[in-house]
Amino acid sequence: MKKFKNKFSVISICALIFSLVLPSGANAAETNDVTIQSEVGAAVYGGTTASISEAPWQAAITMKSAPNAKAGFFCGGSLISNQWIITAAHCAVDEYDIPYSPSELLIHLGNRTLSSSVKAKYSVSSVRVHESYDSSNVLNDIALIKLTNPVTIATGTIEPIGLSALEASVGESVRVTGWGEVNGSIYPSGLQQGSLTIEDESVCSYLYGGFYGYSQICAGADSTDACSGDSGGPLTHNESGKHTLVGIVSYGPIPCADGNPGAYTRVGYFTDWLQSQMGDFAVTNSGVINTSTDSTAKVTITSPTPRTVELLTNAGGTTLSIQSNIVLSWVPSSSRYEKTVSVQSTNPAFIGAVPGTYQLFATDVRTAETTETAISVSDGVHVTSQLTLDSSEYYPAVDGYKDVIEATLSLFGATGEAVPFLSGEATITVGSKTATCGYSNVSSGVATCKLNLKGFSTSDETIVTATFLDGAGNPGSATSPIIALLSTEIVAASVSRDVGTVYPSDDGYRDTVRLSYDMTSSTGRSMPLTEGSLTVKFGGKTVQTWKITKSASSSKTWNGKKGGKVVPGTYTVILVAKGSQGRKFTEATSIVVSDKEIKTKTLTKNYSGRTAFGTNVSYDDTACTYNSSNHLIGYTLYFGDAYCTSELSVPAAVVKGYDFGSVSVKASMSVYSNDGTHCGAFGIAESAYEDKLICDNGTKTFSMGGLERGSTSILTYIYLPDAFCMLSVKNLTLTYTYKTLG
């Protein structure tokens, strides 16, 4: 039977009973439900107590919500760089296989004991579970946890472990460490270690059925085993006198240490996945080896994990070492290990090398993992040159937009290899104005300098030229493609308003107006204006003005008042816009200011009972009838309910009131002969309020609330329920309340 070895996956009758009494939503990690055993004689089922110096990469994964480390501890892990913990996937997900939120976890490093006074704890910024993790078959049981901040390496206390370069072989002795269960539900207070032996995968296949030897390791011992709480921890072996990581504790037999081996995730199988998550092992260079003189190329090697590498090249016809034992160091600013070395043209690896492009290798001296790039060898003699610019159009006005030319000069040899140059400069001339920039850092054969166009006039066609001395001292020149220097100007402008008339009487109706302006520039982007304003004028005098500094589209809000007062009349809105160079635009629109104010009015309409409720909607033709006085006679007697209804036109003056606000209505009616056992009801379909009950005789007045905006007619009705209901209505009076502009 498979059993995960994280502390909170141990399922027993006791654990089940315990879970039943946890508060709602409680996590086992939040309860101190384990027994801490004294270190004296403690062992991982036959193992021994370990010091932290024997496994300084050992990590404890705990729940942040727990009161202390020992209460929150549930899995182990291994530090494999200054910022990454490797563990089992099942240690990084909840019971629904959903990855933990980084804010739920804390990582503890550098401590032999899981005491409440643990100080070396680290927050988590990312939890990355293998995307193909399958908990039902325990496939791809691997995850990475990224710490929020890099740890400080302390020899013998906190050190990353290297990934194994060699696969563990059958019969080989390996070591497992952790704070997992040692007997029943007893957990040690100190770190434990135990020796296991690699078994043939057929043994685990027989025991567990779904065992996958390509990605899993089978290991065990007669009386020693990893157990609950050891999940995610390291399985290491001795490689050239050092421990390296070969596996991750995954699952094993029930009970632990029954003499059968357990399954461990094979770390070497997941190298590509680890690199995809942490970053690649890479080598880059920023120089050319110039054999005509003493020259230097800078080579940088980077890796997400610690490495010692050797740098090699095949430039001399055979692969030779440039430099060995290059130790990569942690660089916090880039969150990776790296080292930059200087490669001299006099290095023996380049003796006899002819001009050309060759391979440059960085090889891990322990794992033999290799990454490569290209490096150019040149005799300093150029055959071709190229001058490229960052654009084909520029705008000399100094506003930060394409007013500087970036000119890149590249030299090439006979085989297309990069050729370094000793010096060079680029020049542009328009009329009497000239700008020049010099090239530096020319050892790579490619360099860029910047030409400032301040003070230049426009030109439809011009070029940039470059002169240089190549690596052998030979002079040369290059010419750029044709470019244009264009004016920075406004090419179109417009101003508009959202309403034609504004009523600034502070009554809530069109009290303000939004004035919008739009300007298009020759650069196609927002640009500074040398002159820009939006002005409201009345009778030739300025009422209000806003300064505009850029050509971006925007708007201003005007309250429609002149000197704080409402002065009716037609006002002019003027937009002025001019760019750093060229045309000036003046555009205008007008707006009317009115001193009219919103007033509230009422209008009353009277209807007879027949007019107000003249249509019978019922299975019973006698439900809605009318007498000679045009009164409604309503009657139902358990033959179904009924509506006595009419559609009434809303007066035109009231309809106009929708333009200025809401319209409400009040209804009044005279009711008599209300002799049934059940109440009727009155309603207006388009009103905001619910139907009103009619349970007795007399004059009934109901406030029906606001009408649906824009309603030109309303449906009035008397509702008679499917019961004994009897009532008569003489008339209906509707009083509308609405607003008008007067």
N, C-alpha and C positions, 0 to 999 in steps of 0.2 A: 504493500500500500504506500502511495506517495504521501509525503507530508512536508509542506513548506516549513522552513526553519526560522521564520520570524516569530518573535515572542507571542504576538497576539493572534497567531493562527492555530495555536494548540487547542484542539477541541476535546473536551472531556465532559463528563457529567458535572463535575465540580464547576468547570468554567461556564457551562451552560446555566447552572443554577445561579452562579454569581452574576451573569449577565442579566438575569431576570430582575435583579434587585437594583440595577444601575438606574440612576435618574434618567428621564427621557432625554435622548440625544447624547448621553455620556459616551465617551470613547474609553476603551480599556486603557489607552495610553494616559488617561487622566487620573487613573487610580493606582495606588501603590499596592498591587495585588500579588506581589511576588515575595518570596523569602530570600533574603540576602544571607548567603553562607559565609562563615568566617574563612579567611584565606588559608588558614592552617589546614593542610591536607586537601585543599580544594583542587579539583581536577576536572577537565572536560572528558568525562568518561575514560579515564586512563591517562589523561594528559598531565601537564604540570603548570604551575603558576609561571606567568611570563612577565618580564619587566617591559616597560614601554620602549626601552632602547632596543629590545629584540624585535619589535614590530612598530616602529615610530610612524608608520603609515596608517595604522589601525584607526578607524573612525567609528564613532557611535552615532547612530541616527535616532533622534528622539523627537517626541511631540512637544512643540513649543508650549502648548497649553498645560502641560504637566507641571507640578510644583517643583520638581527637581529632575536631574538627569536620570537617576536610577528608576524613578517612577515612570518617566516618559520613554525610556529606552525600549526599542523593539527590533532593531536590526543593526548589522555591522556594515562597514564599507571600507574602501581603501583610497587614500590620497594618492593620485597619480600625477598631479601637477600642483602648482601653488594655488589653484582655484577650482580643481575638479575632483569630485569623489565618484568612484565607480562602485556600483552595488547591483543587487538583483532587481529585476523589474517588479517582482511581487513585493519588494520593500518600498516601492515608490508609488504604489496605487492603493486605493481603498478597497473595500470588499466588493465594489461594483467595477473594479478595474479602471477606475477614473484616477488619473495622476493627482497626487497631493498638490495642493497649492503651496508655492514656496513659503508663504507666510505661516504655514502650519508646522514647519520643520525647523529643528536646530541641529547642527553638527558639532560634535565634541571631538577634539583632537588633543594629543599630547598628554593624556592622563591614563595611568594604569588602572585607577579605580573610578567607578561611577558614583562618586559621592555627591552630596548636595552642594558641596563647596567648589565644584568644578568651575574653572574660570575660562578655559580655552574653548569657548563655544562660538560658533559662527552662524550667521544668518544665511539664508538661501535665496538666490535670485532666480534660479531656473531648475525645473525638474524635467528631464528628458528621458522618456521611456521608449524603448525600441518600438518602432511603429508596427512591427509584426509580432509583438508579444502575444502569446496565446496561453492564457492561464489554465485552460482545460487540459492541454497537452504539455504544459510547461516548456514551450518553445520560445527561444530568443529571450531568455530570462536575464536581461541585462538593462541597466539604466545608468544615467549620469546625473549627478547633482552638482550644479555650479554654485559656488559660494559668492556672496555679495561682494566681498573684498578678498584679495589674495592673502594667504597666510604668510607669516614670517617663518622661514625655515630655521629650525633649531636642531643642530646635529644631535642625534640620539633621542630626540623628543618628538619633533614634527619633521618628517622627511617624506617626500613622495617616493613611491616604489616604481621601478621600471617594469614595463611589460615584457614578458618572457620572449626571448628570441628563439627558443627551442621548445618544441612540444614535449610534454611530459610523457615518458615511455612506460610501458607496462612493467611492473616490478619496481619502479623508481619510488623512493621515499619522498613524500611531500609533507607540508606542514599547514595546519589550519589554526587560526587564532580567533578569539572572540570572548564575549561575556555571556555566552548562552548557557542554557540549562545544564546542570551537572548531575541532578538526581531528582526525578519527579518534577516538582515546581520550584526547586531550589536553584537560585541564581547566585553566582559568586560575586563578591565585591571587587575582585581583582581580575585582570586580564588572564585568560587561559590559553595554552597552546597544546596541540596534540599532533603526533606523527601518524600519517596514513600511508597506504601503499596504493599505487595506481593499479587498477584491475583491468582485465580485458573487457571491452564494451559488451561482450556477449553476456557477462555476468549480470550487468544492470538491465540489459534487454530482457533476460529471463525473469528478473525480479519485478520489473516495472512495466514491461510491455512496450510502451511508447518511449523508448530511449533512443537518442539520435547522436551517435558517436562523432559525427563530423562537427557538432557544435556543443557536445557535452563530454565531460570526463567522469569516469567511474572510479571512485577511490574509497577505501575504507580500511578497517583493522578489526581484530577480534573484539577488543574491549575499549576502543577509542573511536569517537564519532563527534561530528558537529551536531548540534541539537537546536531546539527552539531558542531563538535569540541570536544564533550565529549566522542566520541568513544574510546574504549580501557581503559577508566578510571574505577575507583573502584566503586563497589556497596558493601557497608559494612553493618553489623548489630552488635548490641551490644551483646557481649558474656562475661558474668561475669564481666561487667563493662569496657570491652575493645572492641574497634572496630576490627573486623576480616573481611577478604575478603571473600565474598560469591559469587560475580558475577562480570562480565566485561560488560561494555556498548557495545551493539552490534547494534541493529536497532530499529526503532520505527515508529510512525505514521507521516504522512504529512498532515497538518503542525504539528510542535511540540506542546505539551501541548494542544491537542484538546480534552482531557478528556479520551483518550484511553491509555492503558498501552503499554510499549515497551518490547522488548526481550533483555535478558542479558544472557551471557554465564555462565553456572553453573560450577564454579571452582572446586567444590568437585568431579565432575564426571571425571575430568582430572588429578587426583592425580597421577595415574600410569604414564601417559604421562609426567607430570612435572618431576617426579623422573627419568624417562629414559633420560631426557635431562640435568638435573641438577646434578644427582648423587643420590644414595640411602641414606636413613636413615639406619645406620648400627651400630652394636656393635661388638667389637673384644676384646679378652683378651690375655695376654702374660704371664700367670703364672698358677700355680697349688695351690689350697688350701690344705696345709699340716696340718692336724689336730693334728699331733704328736708334733708340735712345733708352735711357733708364726711365721707365714709366711704371705707374702703379694703377691697378684696378681694385675697386672696393667690392668685396663679395660678402653678402649677408645670408646667413642660414637661420631659418626660423622653424619652430616646432611647438605644438601644444604641450608636449611632455619633455622632461629632461633627456638630453642626449649628449653623447660624446661622439663626434663625427670626424671623418677624414675627407679632405677635399682633393679631388683627382681630376685629370683632364687627359684627353687623347690627342692634344694639339701636336705632340711630337711624333705622332704615328703609332705609338703604343700608349696604353693607359698608365700614367705615372702619377705618383702622389705629389701634390703641391704642398700640403700641410696636414699633419696628423694630430690626433688627440686635441681636437678643438672642442672645448667644453661650453655648451650653450648655457647662458645665464638668464634668470627671470627678469623681464623688463615690465614693470607695472603699467607704464603708459600704453603699451600695446597688448598687455595681458597674454604674453607668450614668452617662450624661451628663445633667445636669439644671440647671435654673435656676428660681428662684422670683422673681417680680416682683410689685410692689405696683401695683394698678390703682385709681386714684382716681376717685371719683364725678364729679370736675370735669373728667375727661378729655373732650376734644371729641367723642370717639366716642359719648358718652352724652348729648350735648345733644339735647334734644327727645325723648328716649326715654320712653315711657309705661310704667307698671308691666306686667311680664310676664316670660316666660322666653324668652331669645334664644340664638342660637348664638355660641360663642366659638371662633375658629379659631387654630391655630398652623400656619404655613406655612413650609416650608424655602425660604429665599430663593434657593437655588441650584437645587434640583430641583423646586420648586413642590409637593412632596408635602405634603399637608395632613391634620391630625387635628383633631377638634373635640369639644367638650363643651357643656354648657348653662351659662348664667349668668343669674341673676335680677336684674331691675331693679325696685326698689320705691320708692314715695313715702313709706315708713315707716308707712303706715296699715294696720293689720291688719283683716281681716274675720272670720277664724276662727282658733282656736287649738286645740292638741291637747297633752295631757299623757299620755305613755305610760311604763309601768314595765317593768322587765326580767323581772318574774314576777308571778304572781297569788297566790303563797304565800310567806311568809317565816317565819323561825324566829329570834325575838329573842335566844335564848341566844347569847352571843358566842363562837362556836367556828369562825368563818370560813366558815360555810355559810349563805348567804342571810340574813345578819343585817344587811345593808346594802341599801337600796333605791336603785337608779339611776333617777332621774326625768328624763325627756327632754321638754323643752318646745319646741314648734314653732309658729311663727306664719306665716299665709298671707294673701296679698292677694286682691283681687277676681278675678284670673284664675288663682289657685292658686299664684302665685309666692311664694317664700320672702320673709318680711318680717323685717328685723333688729329687735332690741329693745335698749333702752337699759339695762335692768336687770330683775331678777326674782329670786324666791325660791320654794322649795317647802317645804311644811309638812305634817307628820303629827302628829295628836294622838290618844292613847288614854288615857282616864281623865285623870289629872293630868299625864301625861308628854307632852312635845312635843319634836319634833326639827325643825330648820330647816336648809336649805342654800341658798346663793346661786348664781346663774348668772353665768358670765363667758364671754368669747369669744362674745358674742351677735351679732356682725356677720353671721354666716351664716344667722341666723333659726332655728337649731337649737342647743340647748345642753343639757348634762346635768350634774346635780349629784347628790351622794350623801347619803342620810339614814341616819344610824347608829341602829340599833334597840336599842342597849344599854340595859338597864333597863326595856324595854317589857314590859307584860303581854300575854297572848294575847288575841286578838279574832277572832271569826268573820267580822265585816264591818267594814271601815274604808276610808277613802279618803285620797289625797294631794291637796292643793290647791296651786295655783301662782298667784301674782300677778305682774304685770309692767307695764312701760311700754314701748309699742311705739316704733318708730323715729321716730315723729312726736310722741312724748310722751303718747300716749293710754293711760290705764290699762286693764287687762284682767285676766281670771282664767281658769283652766282647772281641770278636775277629772279625776282619774284614774278608771279602772274600779275596782270594789270589789275589795279584796284581803283576805286572811286572814293573821293573825299566829298561828302555831301553836306548840305546845309541842315542845321537843326532848326526847324521852324514848324509853326502850326499850319496845316494845310486845309483844315475845315473846323468850323465851330458852330454851335447852335445853343439856344437857350429856350426853355419852355416852362409852362406852369401847369399844375395839376387841375386847376379850376379857372374858369374865365372871370368869375366874379367872386369876391370875398366879402363876408359880412362880419366885420370885427367887433360886434356888440357884446362879445363874451357870453353868448347864450348857448354855446355848444354847437351851433350850426355854421360850418365853414368860417370859423373864426380866424384861421390862418391859411396861407397858401404856400405850397412847396415849389420853389424855383429851382429847376434842374438845368445843368449846363454840361455840355459834352464838347471835347476838343480832340481832334485827331492830329497827331504829330508826324513829321516825316520819318521819325525813327520807329514808328509803330508802337511806342510805349510812352508811359508818363514821363514828361520832361519838365525841368524847371522853366519858369516863365520870367522874362525880364520885365514884363508888364502884364498884370492880370488883375481884373476886378469884376465884381458883379454889383451893379448899382441900381437902386430904385429912385426914379425922379418923378416929380409932380410940378407941372408948370415951369419946367426948366431948372428947378431947384432939387438938390439932392435930399432925399428923405432918409435913405440908409445905404451903406456900402459895405461890401466884404472884400478883403484882399484875397486873391488867389495866387498861390505860389507854384503850383504844378498843374499840368494839363490833364490830370486824371478827371474822369467823369465824377460828378458829385452833385450835391444839392444844398440849398439853404432854405430855412423857413422864415417867412416874414409875417408879422402879426397884423398887417394891413392898416396900421395906424401911422399918422403923421404927427410927430411930437406928442405921442401918447393919446391923441384924439382921433376919432373917426371923422375923416374929411372925405365925403363922397366925390367921385370923379374917376377919370381914366389916368392910370399911372403907367409909366414906361420903365421897363426893366432892360438894362444894357449890360452886355457881356463884352469885356475887352480882353484880348489874349494875344501875346507876342512871345515867340520863342527866343532862344539865345542868338539866333541869326535869322534874318529874313522877315517874312510877312507878318503884318499885324491884322487881326480880325476884330471887327466890331459888329456884334449881332444884337438884335433887340426884339422884344415882344411887349405886349401891353396887358394890363389887368384892370378890371373895374372894381372900385371900392364902393360898396353900398351901405347906407345907414339904416336899412331896413332891419327889423328885429323879428324874432320868432314870437308869435302870440298863440295862446291856447284858446280854442273855440269849442262850442258844443253845437250839435244839430240833432233835432228830435224828429222821428218818423213814427206815425201811428198806423196800425193795421187792424182789420177785423180778425176775428178768430178764424174765419174761412180763408182769408188772404194769408195769414201767418202760418196756418197749418192745414193747407188745402189738399194735400195728397195723402191717400191711405196706402201705407206699405204694410200689408198684413195678409194672412190667409183668410181673414174674416172681413167681408165687405162692409160689415156693420160696425167695425171698430172705430172708424172716424166718419161721423156724419155731421150735418149742419142744419140748424133750424132756420126759420124765416128771417131771423135777425142776424144771420151769418155768424152765429156763435158756433164754436166747435163743441160737439157732443162726443166725448170719448168713452168707449166701453169695451172691456175684455172680460171673458168668463172662461178661463182655462181652455181657450181654443188656440192658444199661441199668443206671443207678444205682438205689439203693433207700434208703428211710428206714424204719427200724423205730422206731415212735414211740408215745407215750401222753400223755394229758393228765392231770396229777396235781393234786389240790387242795392249795392252800397252807393249812397249819394256821391255825385262827381266831386263835390267840394271835399268830402271826406277822403276819397281816393287820392286827390291831390296832396292831402296831408301826409301820405306815406313818404313824400319827398323830404319832409322836414322832421320826421320822427315816427314814433309808434302811434297807433290808433287803438283806442279801447272802446268798449261798448257796455251799456247797462240796460237791462231788460226789466219791464214792468208789465204785469198782466192781472186781469180780474178773473178769479176762479170761483165757481159755485157748483153745487150738486156733487161735492166730493164725498160720495157715500159708499165707496167700496171698502174692502178690507185691506187693500194694499195701495201704497203710494204710487203716483206717477212721477214723471220727471221732465224737466225742461232743459234743452241744450242748444248750443250753436256749434256746428261742426268745426268752424274755423277759429273758435275762441281758445284762449289759453287755459281756461278753467274747466273743471269737470261738470257733468250734469248736476242740476239743482233739483232736489226732491220737492214734490208738491203733495203735502199730506193733509191739508185742510183748506177751507174756503177763505176768500178775502183777496185783497190786493197784494200780490207778491212782487217784490223788487229784488233783482239779482245782479250783482256785479259779475260780468263774464270775462273780465280781463282783456288783454290785448288781442287783436285780430292778427291772423297770419299776414305778414307784410305783402302788400300788392293785391290782396283779395278785393275783387270788384263785385262779388256777390257772396252771400252767406246762406247756409242751410240751417233754418230754424226748425225745431221739432219738439213735439210732446211724445214722450215714451210711455207706453202702457204695458206693464209686465204680463206674463202668462199666468194670470191669477184673476181674482175678482177685483177689477179696478174700474172706477167710474168717476169721471170729472168733466166739467164743462168750462170753456174759456171764452169770455166775451171778446177780448181784444189783446193786442200786444203793442207796447210802446218801446221803441229802441232809441236810446240816447247815445250818440257817438261823441267822443272827446278826441280832438285832433289838433294839429298845429298848422299854422299858416304864416306866411311871410308877409308882414304888413308894415 
